[in-house]
């Protein structure tokens, strides 16, 4: 039985302060959560009733064990999550200064195991058969993950829906100026591109939302989704349809993870065959709900929670 959604990319342990508005040097307690963008998208999809799996790698250590246990608890298939001897499982710290300041501190040295995904170890048949396959820009930042990501995309050859989360993290690139050709190559193999204004500019050289969406379509995708922060989200497809949806009002606690909830909901809506506006409203609501909560993975909303937020016109 094929998966509804297979994601490929980052995994790690999020260590988030249990105190809001406190700088890290003064924080005295932390919560431990499953993290990593591609992994969180798989969790978000699972929460919405989808059969999901993630392709990634951890350290061969207790944190790696914890991540397997967390994935299983969230109903995400972990068969393609493998250990890398000698590399520690990454951890990520953040500071929480609502409503819009959430500095992240990535500990991925000497190298993150999720960048050791090897093309020869991929289950290419499962990747091709999945209804949706999701990859990230971070996966292009180093070898062998870069070759593995592009090989998976080429083998899938736009079967079903293939999503490229532009996911721009310049600190993961030894030379950020070299990124665009790899982004362009990935776009040639994908049907959906998702990114914020900074990310679409990296991928296309264009920052204005409508022009950036057109540039992504010209690069080969069938649906371009441009996140505009407080202005909401713009979606444009190759059939000339578009939707521009404002954000759902919310008292933000921690904005991290909202984009991953958006991604899981986006996949859910695409699988349901909804129109663009309904997909974007549902995804915006999912993201807003996670922004109202401390954690990421365990904060992913259920269908009833999203429906309630949409009906209320805000996250209560």
Phi and psi in degrees as GROMACS dihedral restraints (atoms count N, CA, C in turn):
[ dihedral_restraints ]
;  ai    aj    ak    al  type     phi  dphi    fc
    3     4     5     6     1   -70.1    20    10
    4     5     6     7     1   153.7    20    10
    6     7     8     9     1   -79.6    20    10
    7     8     9    10     1   148.9    20    10
    9    10    11    12     1   -68.9    20    10
   10    11    12    13     1   -39.3    20    10
   12    13    14    15     1  -148.5    20    10
   13    14    15    16     1   125.9    20    10
   15    16    17    18     1  -118.2    20    10
   16    17    18    19     1   127.2    20    10
   18    19    20    21     1  -110.2    20    10
   19    20    21    22     1   158.1    20    10
   21    22    23    24     1  -141.9    20    10
   22    23    24    25     1   123.5    20    10
   24    25    26    27     1   155.9    20    10
   25    26    27    28     1  -141.9    20    10
   27    28    29    30     1   -71.3    20    10
   28    29    30    31     1   148.0    20    10
   30    31    32    33     1  -145.6    20    10
   31    32    33    34     1   153.0    20    10
   33    34    35    36     1  -179.9    20    10
   34    35    36    37     1  -175.9    20    10
   36    37    38    39     1  -106.1    20    10
   37    38    39    40     1   122.7    20    10
   39    40    41    42     1   -88.1    20    10
   40    41    42    43     1   124.6    20    10
   42    43    44    45     1  -112.8    20    10
   43    44    45    46     1    96.7    20    10
   45    46    47    48     1  -105.7    20    10
   46    47    48    49     1   138.9    20    10
   48    49    50    51     1   -60.1    20    10
   49    50    51    52     1   140.9    20    10
   51    52    53    54     1   -90.8    20    10
   52    53    54    55     1     7.9    20    10
   54    55    56    57     1  -121.4    20    10
   55    56    57    58     1   132.0    20    10
   57    58    59    60     1   -94.4    20    10
   58    59    60    61     1   140.2    20    10
   60    61    62    63     1    74.8    20    10
   61    62    63    64     1    20.9    20    10
   63    64    65    66     1  -118.0    20    10
   64    65    66    67     1   126.5    20    10
   66    67    68    69     1   -63.8    20    10
   67    68    69    70     1   152.0    20    10
   69    70    71    72     1   -51.9    20    10
   70    71    72    73     1   -40.7    20    10
   72    73    74    75     1   -59.6    20    10
   73    74    75    76     1   -23.1    20    10
   75    76    77    78     1  -103.4    20    10
   76    77    78    79     1    -5.1    20    10
   78    79    80    81     1   -69.6    20    10
   79    80    81    82     1   137.8    20    10
   81    82    83    84     1  -114.7    20    10
   82    83    84    85     1   -11.4    20    10
   84    85    86    87     1  -147.2    20    10
   85    86    87    88     1   145.9    20    10
   87    88    89    90     1  -132.6    20    10
   88    89    90    91     1   153.4    20    10
   90    91    92    93     1  -102.7    20    10
   91    92    93    94     1   147.0    20    10
   93    94    95    96     1  -108.6    20    10
   94    95    96    97     1   126.1    20    10
   96    97    98    99     1  -139.5    20    10
   97    98    99   100     1   152.9    20    10
   99   100   101   102     1   -63.0    20    10
  100   101   102   103     1   137.4    20    10
  102   103   104   105     1  -143.7    20    10
  103   104   105   106     1  -176.0    20    10
  105   106   107   108     1   105.8    20    10
  106   107   108   109     1   126.6    20    10
  108   109   110   111     1   -55.5    20    10
  109   110   111   112     1   -55.0    20    10
  111   112   113   114     1   -61.9    20    10
  112   113   114   115     1   -36.0    20    10
  114   115   116   117     1   -66.9    20    10
  115   116   117   118     1   -42.8    20    10
  117   118   119   120     1   -62.6    20    10
  118   119   120   121     1   -35.4    20    10
  120   121   122   123     1   -63.8    20    10
  121   122   123   124     1   -40.9    20    10
  123   124   125   126     1   -63.0    20    10
  124   125   126   127     1   -40.0    20    10
  126   127   128   129     1   -63.6    20    10
  127   128   129   130     1   -44.6    20    10
  129   130   131   132     1   -60.0    20    10
  130   131   132   133     1   -41.3    20    10
  132   133   134   135     1   -64.4    20    10
  133   134   135   136     1   -40.1    20    10
  135   136   137   138     1   -63.1    20    10
  136   137   138   139     1   -41.3    20    10
  138   139   140   141     1   -59.7    20    10
  139   140   141   142     1   -26.8    20    10
  141   142   143   144     1   -92.5    20    10
  142   143   144   145     1    11.2    20    10
  144   145   146   147     1    93.0    20    10
  145   146   147   148     1    10.0    20    10
  147   148   149   150     1   -92.0    20    10
  148   149   150   151     1   150.8    20    10
  150   151   152   153     1   -84.8    20    10
  151   152   153   154     1   112.5    20    10
  153   154   155   156     1  -127.6    20    10
  154   155   156   157     1   157.5    20    10
  156   157   158   159     1  -147.8    20    10
  157   158   159   160     1   159.2    20    10
  159   160   161   162     1  -128.8    20    10
  160   161   162   163     1   140.1    20    10
  162   163   164   165     1  -104.7    20    10
  163   164   165   166     1   115.1    20    10
  165   166   167   168     1  -165.4    20    10
  166   167   168   169     1  -177.2    20    10
  168   169   170   171     1  -141.6    20    10
  169   170   171   172     1   149.4    20    10
  171   172   173   174     1  -123.1    20    10
  172   173   174   175     1   176.3    20    10
  174   175   176   177     1   -75.4    20    10
  175   176   177   178     1   161.5    20    10
  177   178   179   180     1   -91.7    20    10
  178   179   180   181     1    71.9    20    10
  180   181   182   183     1  -151.8    20    10
  181   182   183   184     1   175.2    20    10
  183   184   185   186     1   -60.3    20    10
  184   185   186   187     1   -34.4    20    10
  186   187   188   189     1   -65.1    20    10
  187   188   189   190     1   -35.8    20    10
  189   190   191   192     1   -62.2    20    10
  190   191   192   193     1   -41.7    20    10
  192   193   194   195     1   -60.6    20    10
  193   194   195   196     1   -43.8    20    10
  195   196   197   198     1   -58.3    20    10
  196   197   198   199     1   -42.0    20    10
  198   199   200   201     1   -65.3    20    10
  199   200   201   202     1   -39.4    20    10
  201   202   203   204     1   -60.9    20    10
  202   203   204   205     1   -45.3    20    10
  204   205   206   207     1   -62.9    20    10
  205   206   207   208     1   -39.8    20    10
  207   208   209   210     1   -67.2    20    10
  208   209   210   211     1   -43.7    20    10
  210   211   212   213     1   -58.4    20    10
  211   212   213   214     1   -46.2    20    10
  213   214   215   216     1   -62.2    20    10
  214   215   216   217     1   -38.8    20    10
  216   217   218   219     1   -64.7    20    10
  217   218   219   220     1   -30.6    20    10
  219   220   221   222     1   -88.3    20    10
  220   221   222   223     1    -0.9    20    10
  222   223   224   225     1    79.2    20    10
  223   224   225   226     1    21.5    20    10
  225   226   227   228     1   -98.3    20    10
  226   227   228   229     1   128.1    20    10
  228   229   230   231     1   -66.2    20    10
  229   230   231   232     1   126.2    20    10
  231   232   233   234     1  -109.7    20    10
  232   233   234   235     1    20.1    20    10
  234   235   236   237     1   -64.2    20    10
  235   236   237   238     1   -26.0    20    10
  237   238   239   240     1  -103.7    20    10
  238   239   240   241     1    24.3    20    10
  240   241   242   243     1  -105.4    20    10
  241   242   243   244     1   107.9    20    10
  243   244   245   246     1  -121.4    20    10
  244   245   246   247     1   152.8    20    10
  246   247   248   249     1   -83.5    20    10
  247   248   249   250     1   152.8    20    10
  249   250   251   252     1  -118.3    20    10
  250   251   252   253     1   105.3    20    10
  252   253   254   255     1   -58.9    20    10
  253   254   255   256     1   136.9    20    10
  255   256   257   258     1    91.4    20    10
  256   257   258   259     1   -10.6    20    10
  258   259   260   261     1  -115.5    20    10
  259   260   261   262     1   133.0    20    10
  261   262   263   264     1   -77.1    20    10
  262   263   264   265     1   148.4    20    10
  264   265   266   267     1   -61.4    20    10
  265   266   267   268     1   131.1    20    10
  267   268   269   270     1   -66.0    20    10
  268   269   270   271     1   149.9    20    10
  270   271   272   273     1  -125.8    20    10
  271   272   273   274     1   150.5    20    10
  273   274   275   276     1  -131.6    20    10
  274   275   276   277     1   129.3    20    10
  276   277   278   279     1  -106.5    20    10
  277   278   279   280     1   154.2    20    10
  279   280   281   282     1  -138.1    20    10
  280   281   282   283     1   165.0    20    10
  282   283   284   285     1  -113.0    20    10
  283   284   285   286     1   147.8    20    10
  285   286   287   288     1  -120.7    20    10
  286   287   288   289     1   103.5    20    10
  288   289   290   291     1  -125.7    20    10
  289   290   291   292     1    81.7    20    10
  291   292   293   294     1   -60.1    20    10
  292   293   294   295     1   151.9    20    10
  294   295   296   297     1   -95.9    20    10
  295   296   297   298     1    -7.8    20    10
  297   298   299   300     1  -144.2    20    10
  298   299   300   301     1    21.5    20    10
  300   301   302   303     1  -128.9    20    10
  301   302   303   304     1   106.5    20    10
  303   304   305   306     1  -136.3    20    10
  304   305   306   307     1    70.9    20    10
  306   307   308   309     1   -58.3    20    10
  307   308   309   310     1   138.6    20    10
  309   310   311   312     1  -111.0    20    10
  310   311   312   313     1   142.9    20    10
  312   313   314   315     1  -128.8    20    10
  313   314   315   316     1   106.6    20    10
  315   316   317   318     1   -91.2    20    10
  316   317   318   319     1   130.4    20    10
  318   319   320   321     1  -113.2    20    10
  319   320   321   322     1    93.8    20    10
  321   322   323   324     1  -129.6    20    10
  322   323   324   325     1    34.0    20    10
  324   325   326   327     1  -103.7    20    10
  325   326   327   328     1   151.6    20    10
  327   328   329   330     1   -72.3    20    10
  328   329   330   331     1   -18.9    20    10
  330   331   332   333     1  -163.6    20    10
  331   332   333   334     1   142.9    20    10
  333   334   335   336     1   -76.0    20    10
  334   335   336   337     1   133.6    20    10
  336   337   338   339     1   -55.8    20    10
  337   338   339   340     1   -31.7    20    10
  339   340   341   342     1   -69.1    20    10
  340   341   342   343     1    -9.3    20    10
  342   343   344   345     1   -91.9    20    10
  343   344   345   346     1     2.6    20    10
  345   346   347   348     1  -100.5    20    10
  346   347   348   349     1    14.2    20    10
  348   349   350   351     1   -62.4    20    10
  349   350   351   352     1   128.6    20    10
  351   352   353   354     1  -110.9    20    10
  352   353   354   355     1   136.7    20    10
  354   355   356   357     1   -58.8    20    10
  355   356   357   358     1   -33.3    20    10
  357   358   359   360     1   -71.5    20    10
  358   359   360   361     1   -14.6    20    10
  360   361   362   363     1  -100.3    20    10
  361   362   363   364     1     0.1    20    10
  363   364   365   366     1   -76.5    20    10
  364   365   366   367     1   142.7    20    10
  366   367   368   369     1   -88.1    20    10
  367   368   369   370     1    85.2    20    10
  369   370   371   372     1   -66.0    20    10
  370   371   372   373     1   -30.6    20    10
  372   373   374   375     1   -64.7    20    10
  373   374   375   376     1   -44.6    20    10
  375   376   377   378     1   -64.2    20    10
  376   377   378   379     1   -39.7    20    10
  378   379   380   381     1   -61.8    20    10
  379   380   381   382     1   -43.7    20    10
  381   382   383   384     1   -68.7    20    10
  382   383   384   385     1   -33.8    20    10
  384   385   386   387     1   -82.9    20    10
  385   386   387   388     1   -17.5    20    10
  387   388   389   390     1   -62.7    20    10
  388   389   390   391     1   144.4    20    10
  390   391   392   393     1   -63.3    20    10
  391   392   393   394     1   -41.2    20    10
  393   394   395   396     1  -131.6    20    10
  394   395   396   397     1   134.9    20    10
  396   397   398   399     1  -119.2    20    10
  397   398   399   400     1   131.1    20    10
  399   400   401   402     1  -123.0    20    10
  400   401   402   403     1   124.3    20    10
  402   403   404   405     1  -125.2    20    10
  403   404   405   406     1   167.7    20    10
  405   406   407   408     1  -129.9    20    10
  406   407   408   409     1   158.3    20    10
  408   409   410   411     1   -62.8    20    10
  409   410   411   412     1   -33.3    20    10
  411   412   413   414     1   -59.4    20    10
  412   413   414   415     1   -34.7    20    10
  414   415   416   417     1   -62.2    20    10
  415   416   417   418     1   -16.3    20    10
  417   418   419   420     1   -92.8    20    10
  418   419   420   421     1    -3.3    20    10
  420   421   422   423     1   -77.0    20    10
  421   422   423   424     1   -24.8    20    10
  423   424   425   426     1  -148.3    20    10
  424   425   426   427     1   158.8    20    10
  426   427   428   429     1   -87.4    20    10
  427   428   429   430     1   152.1    20    10
  429   430   431   432     1   -85.3    20    10
  430   431   432   433     1    -0.2    20    10
  432   433   434   435     1   -59.4    20    10
  433   434   435   436     1   -37.6    20    10
  435   436   437   438     1   -59.6    20    10
  436   437   438   439     1   -50.8    20    10
  438   439   440   441     1   -63.1    20    10
  439   440   441   442     1   -39.4    20    10
  441   442   443   444     1   -63.9    20    10
  442   443   444   445     1   -43.4    20    10
  444   445   446   447     1   -62.5    20    10
  445   446   447   448     1   -48.1    20    10
  447   448   449   450     1   -68.2    20    10
  448   449   450   451     1   -34.4    20    10
  450   451   452   453     1   -65.8    20    10
  451   452   453   454     1   -42.0    20    10
  453   454   455   456     1   -63.1    20    10
  454   455   456   457     1   -42.6    20    10
  456   457   458   459     1   -64.3    20    10
  457   458   459   460     1   -43.3    20    10
  459   460   461   462     1   -65.1    20    10
  460   461   462   463     1   -39.5    20    10
  462   463   464   465     1   -67.8    20    10
  463   464   465   466     1   -38.8    20    10
  465   466   467   468     1   -66.9    20    10
  466   467   468   469     1   -35.5    20    10
  468   469   470   471     1    52.5    20    10
  469   470   471   472     1    44.6    20    10
  471   472   473   474     1    63.5    20    10
  472   473   474   475     1    22.0    20    10
  474   475   476   477     1   -64.4    20    10
  475   476   477   478     1   136.7    20    10
  477   478   479   480     1    60.5    20    10
  478   479   480   481     1  -142.0    20    10
  480   481   482   483     1  -109.2    20    10
  481   482   483   484     1   126.1    20    10
  483   484   485   486     1  -120.0    20    10
  484   485   486   487     1   117.4    20    10
  486   487   488   489     1  -105.8    20    10
  487   488   489   490     1   131.1    20    10
  489   490   491   492     1  -109.2    20    10
  490   491   492   493     1   106.9    20    10
  492   493   494   495     1   -81.5    20    10
  493   494   495   496     1   110.9    20    10
  495   496   497   498     1   -61.2    20    10
  496   497   498   499     1   -33.0    20    10
  498   499   500   501     1    41.1    20    10
  499   500   501   502     1    62.8    20    10
  501   502   503   504     1   -85.0    20    10
  502   503   504   505     1   115.3    20    10
  504   505   506   507     1  -127.2    20    10
  505   506   507   508     1    90.5    20    10
  507   508   509   510     1   -59.3    20    10
  508   509   510   511     1   -26.5    20    10
  510   511   512   513     1   -68.6    20    10
  511   512   513   514     1   -13.3    20    10
  513   514   515   516     1   -88.7    20    10
  514   515   516   517     1    -6.8    20    10
  516   517   518   519     1  -105.4    20    10
  517   518   519   520     1   131.3    20    10
  519   520   521   522     1   -64.8    20    10
  520   521   522   523     1   -32.5    20    10
  522   523   524   525     1  -140.1    20    10
  523   524   525   526     1    95.5    20    10
  525   526   527   528     1   -56.8    20    10
  526   527   528   529     1   -25.1    20    10
  528   529   530   531     1   -66.7    20    10
  529   530   531   532     1   -15.0    20    10
  531   532   533   534     1   -90.1    20    10
  532   533   534   535     1     0.9    20    10
  534   535   536   537     1   -72.0    20    10
  535   536   537   538     1   -38.5    20    10
  537   538   539   540     1   -57.3    20    10
  538   539   540   541     1   -43.6    20    10
  540   541   542   543     1   -58.9    20    10
  541   542   543   544     1   -33.9    20    10
  543   544   545   546     1   -72.8    20    10
  544   545   546   547     1   -36.5    20    10
  546   547   548   549     1   -63.4    20    10
  547   548   549   550     1   -42.9    20    10
  549   550   551   552     1   -62.2    20    10
  550   551   552   553     1   -39.5    20    10
  552   553   554   555     1   -64.9    20    10
  553   554   555   556     1   -43.1    20    10
  555   556   557   558     1   -63.2    20    10
  556   557   558   559     1   -40.1    20    10
  558   559   560   561     1   -61.9    20    10
  559   560   561   562     1   -31.1    20    10
  561   562   563   564     1   -64.6    20    10
  562   563   564   565     1   -20.9    20    10
  564   565   566   567     1  -106.1    20    10
  565   566   567   568     1     2.6    20    10
  567   568   569   570     1  -115.3    20    10
  568   569   570   571     1   157.6    20    10
  570   571   572   573     1  -105.3    20    10
  571   572   573   574     1   -20.6    20    10
  573   574   575   576     1  -133.8    20    10
  574   575   576   577     1   132.0    20    10
  576   577   578   579     1  -118.9    20    10
  577   578   579   580     1   136.3    20    10
  579   580   581   582     1  -130.6    20    10
  580   581   582   583     1   128.3    20    10
  582   583   584   585     1  -170.1    20    10
  583   584   585   586     1   162.1    20    10
  585   586   587   588     1   -86.6    20    10
  586   587   588   589     1  -176.5    20    10
  588   589   590   591     1   -62.4    20    10
  589   590   591   592     1   -41.0    20    10
  591   592   593   594     1   -62.6    20    10
  592   593   594   595     1   -40.8    20    10
  594   595   596   597     1   -71.0    20    10
  595   596   597   598     1   -40.5    20    10
  597   598   599   600     1   -69.0    20    10
  598   599   600   601     1   -29.3    20    10
  600   601   602   603     1   -68.0    20    10
  601   602   603   604     1   -40.1    20    10
  603   604   605   606     1   -61.5    20    10
  604   605   606   607     1   -41.7    20    10
  606   607   608   609     1   -74.7    20    10
  607   608   609   610     1   -33.1    20    10
  609   610   611   612     1  -123.7    20    10
  610   611   612   613     1   -16.7    20    10
  612   613   614   615     1    82.5    20    10
  613   614   615   616     1     3.3    20    10
  615   616   617   618     1  -119.1    20    10
  616   617   618   619     1   137.5    20    10
  618   619   620   621     1  -112.3    20    10
  619   620   621   622     1   -31.2    20    10
  621   622   623   624     1   -61.3    20    10
  622   623   624   625     1   129.0    20    10
  624   625   626   627     1   -55.4    20    10
  625   626   627   628     1   -48.4    20    10
  627   628   629   630     1   -68.0    20    10
  628   629   630   631     1   -39.1    20    10
  630   631   632   633     1   -67.6    20    10
  631   632   633   634     1   -37.6    20    10
  633   634   635   636     1   -65.7    20    10
  634   635   636   637     1   -40.6    20    10
  636   637   638   639     1   -61.6    20    10
  637   638   639   640     1   -42.4    20    10
  639   640   641   642     1   -64.3    20    10
  640   641   642   643     1   -39.0    20    10
  642   643   644   645     1   -64.6    20    10
  643   644   645   646     1   -37.4    20    10
  645   646   647   648     1   -67.4    20    10
  646   647   648   649     1   -39.7    20    10
  648   649   650   651     1   -64.3    20    10
  649   650   651   652     1   -41.4    20    10
  651   652   653   654     1   -64.1    20    10
  652   653   654   655     1   -27.2    20    10
  654   655   656   657     1   -76.2    20    10
  655   656   657   658     1    -9.7    20    10
  657   658   659   660     1   126.2    20    10
  658   659   660   661     1    -7.5    20    10
  660   661   662   663     1   -83.0    20    10
  661   662   663   664     1   163.8    20    10
  663   664   665   666     1  -101.9    20    10
  664   665   666   667     1   -18.1    20    10
  666   667   668   669     1  -142.5    20    10
  667   668   669   670     1   125.8    20    10
  669   670   671   672     1  -112.4    20    10
  670   671   672   673     1   127.3    20    10
  672   673   674   675     1  -119.3    20    10
  673   674   675   676     1   115.5    20    10
  675   676   677   678     1  -114.6    20    10
  676   677   678   679     1   115.7    20    10
  678   679   680   681     1   -84.6    20    10
  679   680   681   682     1   129.8    20    10
  681   682   683   684     1  -115.0    20    10
  682   683   684   685     1    21.4    20    10
  684   685   686   687     1    63.8    20    10
  685   686   687   688     1  -128.6    20    10
  687   688   689   690     1   -61.3    20    10
  688   689   690   691     1   -18.2    20    10
  690   691   692   693     1   -84.4    20    10
  691   692   693   694     1    -3.8    20    10
  693   694   695   696     1    95.1    20    10
  694   695   696   697     1  -149.3    20    10
  696   697   698   699     1  -131.7    20    10
  697   698   699   700     1   142.7    20    10
  699   700   701   702     1  -114.3    20    10
  700   701   702   703     1   131.1    20    10
  702   703   704   705     1  -127.0    20    10
  703   704   705   706     1   131.1    20    10
  705   706   707   708     1  -135.9    20    10
  706   707   708   709     1   133.6    20    10
  708   709   710   711     1  -114.2    20    10
  709   710   711   712     1   172.4    20    10
  711   712   713   714     1   -72.0    20    10
  712   713   714   715     1   -10.4    20    10
  714   715   716   717     1   -88.4    20    10
  715   716   717   718     1     2.4    20    10
  717   718   719   720     1    89.7    20    10
  718   719   720   721     1     2.0    20    10
  720   721   722   723     1   -81.7    20    10
  721   722   723   724     1   147.7    20    10
  723   724   725   726     1  -147.5    20    10
  724   725   726   727     1   157.8    20    10
  726   727   728   729     1  -147.5    20    10
  727   728   729   730     1   134.0    20    10
  729   730   731   732     1  -126.1    20    10
  730   731   732   733     1   113.7    20    10
  732   733   734   735     1  -120.7    20    10
  733   734   735   736     1   129.2    20    10
  735   736   737   738     1   -72.4    20    10
  736   737   738   739     1   160.7    20    10
  738   739   740   741     1   -69.5    20    10
  739   740   741   742     1   156.9    20    10
  741   742   743   744     1   -84.3    20    10
  742   743   744   745     1   131.3    20    10
  744   745   746   747     1   -57.6    20    10
  745   746   747   748     1   137.1    20    10
  747   748   749   750     1  -158.7    20    10
  748   749   750   751     1   144.4    20    10
  750   751   752   753     1   -85.2    20    10
  751   752   753   754     1   105.3    20    10
  753   754   755   756     1   -74.0    20    10
  754   755   756   757     1   130.0    20    10
  756   757   758   759     1  -101.7    20    10
  757   758   759   760     1   -49.4    20    10
  759   760   761   762     1  -148.6    20    10
  760   761   762   763     1   110.8    20    10
  762   763   764   765     1   -73.3    20    10
  763   764   765   766     1   -12.3    20    10
  765   766   767   768     1   -68.9    20    10
  766   767   768   769     1   136.4    20    10
  768   769   770   771     1    93.9    20    10
  769   770   771   772     1   -14.7    20    10
  771   772   773   774     1   -62.4    20    10
  772   773   774   775     1   -39.3    20    10
  774   775   776   777     1   -65.6    20    10
  775   776   777   778     1   -31.2    20    10
  777   778   779   780     1   -72.7    20    10
  778   779   780   781     1   -38.3    20    10
  780   781   782   783     1   -63.1    20    10
  781   782   783   784     1   -41.6    20    10
  783   784   785   786     1   -56.2    20    10
  784   785   786   787     1   -45.3    20    10
  786   787   788   789     1   -64.1    20    10
  787   788   789   790     1   -43.7    20    10
  789   790   791   792     1   -62.8    20    10
  790   791   792   793     1   -39.8    20    10
  792   793   794   795     1   -69.4    20    10
  793   794   795   796     1   -38.6    20    10
  795   796   797   798     1   -55.9    20    10
  796   797   798   799     1   -46.7    20    10
  798   799   800   801     1   -61.6    20    10
  799   800   801   802     1   -42.6    20    10
  801   802   803   804     1   -59.7    20    10
  802   803   804   805     1   -45.1    20    10
  804   805   806   807     1   -66.2    20    10
  805   806   807   808     1   -39.5    20    10
  807   808   809   810     1   -64.1    20    10
  808   809   810   811     1   -41.0    20    10
  810   811   812   813     1   -65.0    20    10
  811   812   813   814     1   -31.7    20    10
  813   814   815   816     1   -80.4    20    10
  814   815   816   817     1   -11.1    20    10
  816   817   818   819     1    73.0    20    10
  817   818   819   820     1    25.2    20    10
  819   820   821   822     1   -68.7    20    10
  820   821   822   823     1   161.0    20    10
  822   823   824   825     1   -74.8    20    10
  823   824   825   826     1   166.0    20    10
  825   826   827   828     1   -59.5    20    10
  826   827   828   829     1   -43.1    20    10
  828   829   830   831     1   -64.9    20    10
  829   830   831   832     1   -42.5    20    10
  831   832   833   834     1   -64.3    20    10
  832   833   834   835     1   -41.1    20    10
  834   835   836   837     1   -60.5    20    10
  835   836   837   838     1   -45.9    20    10
  837   838   839   840     1   -68.9    20    10
  838   839   840   841     1   -38.0    20    10
  840   841   842   843     1   -66.2    20    10
  841   842   843   844     1   -41.5    20    10
  843   844   845   846     1   -64.6    20    10
  844   845   846   847     1   -44.6    20    10
  846   847   848   849     1   -67.1    20    10
  847   848   849   850     1   -40.9    20    10
  849   850   851   852     1   -59.3    20    10
  850   851   852   853     1   -42.6    20    10
  852   853   854   855     1   -64.8    20    10
  853   854   855   856     1   -42.1    20    10
  855   856   857   858     1   -60.3    20    10
  856   857   858   859     1   -44.6    20    10
  858   859   860   861     1   -64.0    20    10
  859   860   861   862     1   -40.2    20    10
  861   862   863   864     1   -64.4    20    10
  862   863   864   865     1   -38.7    20    10
  864   865   866   867     1   -61.5    20    10
  865   866   867   868     1   -45.0    20    10
  867   868   869   870     1   -66.5    20    10
  868   869   870   871     1   -35.5    20    10
  870   871   872   873     1   -63.3    20    10
  871   872   873   874     1   -21.3    20    10
  873   874   875   876     1   -85.7    20    10
  874   875   876   877     1    -1.8    20    10
  876   877   878   879     1  -120.1    20    10
  877   878   879   880     1   162.6    20    10
  879   880   881   882     1   -72.5    20    10
  880   881   882   883     1   -50.7    20    10
  882   883   884   885     1   -90.6    20    10
  883   884   885   886     1  -179.3    20    10
  885   886   887   888     1  -108.8    20    10
  886   887   888   889     1   -73.1    20    10
  888   889   890   891     1   -58.1    20    10
  889   890   891   892     1   -52.2    20    10
  891   892   893   894     1   -74.0    20    10
  892   893   894   895     1    -6.5    20    10
  894   895   896   897     1   -91.2    20    10
  895   896   897   898     1    -6.1    20    10
  897   898   899   900     1   -59.1    20    10
  898   899   900   901     1   133.9    20    10
  900   901   902   903     1   -82.8    20    10
  901   902   903   904     1   158.8    20    10
  903   904   905   906     1   -88.3    20    10
  904   905   906   907     1   165.0    20    10
  906   907   908   909     1   -56.7    20    10
  907   908   909   910     1   -41.6    20    10
  909   910   911   912     1   -63.5    20    10
  910   911   912   913     1   -39.4    20    10
  912   913   914   915     1   -64.4    20    10
  913   914   915   916     1   -40.7    20    10
  915   916   917   918     1   -66.7    20    10
  916   917   918   919     1   -45.1    20    10
  918   919   920   921     1   -60.4    20    10
  919   920   921   922     1   -39.6    20    10
  921   922   923   924     1   -65.4    20    10
  922   923   924   925     1   -41.2    20    10
  924   925   926   927     1   -65.4    20    10
  925   926   927   928     1   -41.9    20    10
  927   928   929   930     1   -63.5    20    10
  928   929   930   931     1   -43.4    20    10
  930   931   932   933     1   -64.1    20    10
  931   932   933   934     1   -37.1    20    10
  933   934   935   936     1   -79.4    20    10
  934   935   936   937     1   -18.3    20    10
  936   937   938   939     1    76.6    20    10
  937   938   939   940     1    11.1    20    10
  939   940   941   942     1  -171.0    20    10
  940   941   942   943     1   162.6    20    10
  942   943   944   945     1   -90.2    20    10
  943   944   945   946     1   115.6    20    10
